[in-house]
């Protein structure tokens, strides 16, 4: 089991943080197929289509399962099996909705428990009806949220096999490839999702992140530009584009994007963090502003970065840029403690600079690495 996947990294729909769980109609047994069945089977069908509460769903599932165990007519058995799978899927979606509400209320333990119940229902649905593609997809969502990426990958692949035109399965499989570090494979999946749904800003945004990880910043910039065109009022998209501009040494365009993002949302910490980094470390002096950088860096930490090593790294750079090297050293040491081992070496290099009384100045290459790290941390 790998680390749990953040819900913000997953597609969101109808209250579910994460992978797209659209409420589009799933396969129902055709009503005409029930015409020769018993009156009870027709009654259960009607109850299944109108059930809303857990009590109603539970009762229908129990009654369908009991009837399925009594009948011998093969056609009726197939009908009831498909019906039971569908109602199990519906109950799973109801658990998913409750899990999202619990997580939004800060009840993460309850959310995990409800996600587990949803997974059990989707699992039961595909065992009863192996062609139920949306149950595979939703089970993949649950696996992803639990951090079981290999099983999530398998379920999304199965969904694509059964329903290749379902763009969300391609996108979600791309997200799992991304989380597993398979960026080229992620891009291939995002390509197909975009082909199927070219108006989704999130698809372009995620592909831009994957290109950033591969240091293909020109392509990343193209995708971030398209994401901003499709979703122009989104400060996260604009900040992503600003980071790509910065990685290419386009300082003025980066500064403009950060300014726009801050103006759109004064509570969006990453826009302040990115602006502070540019104003603290830009090799072009005209874009360095020591006092503004300090204010922006402190604002970012105040909003959401107290435990984020990149935010603390930015605050340390702002202190160093203003000549406060003792404070810079103290903050960068905290950042080193919080940083993943593979990302700590650049921070140690900056600590050595601050110990020698020198501020950090980024090169375009350094910006490249930084942007990729930020893309990975803010999906």
Order of alpha helices (4+ residues) and beta strands (2+ residues): alpha-alpha-alpha-alpha-alpha-alpha-alpha-alpha-alpha-alpha-alpha-alpha-alpha-alpha-alpha-alpha-alpha-alpha
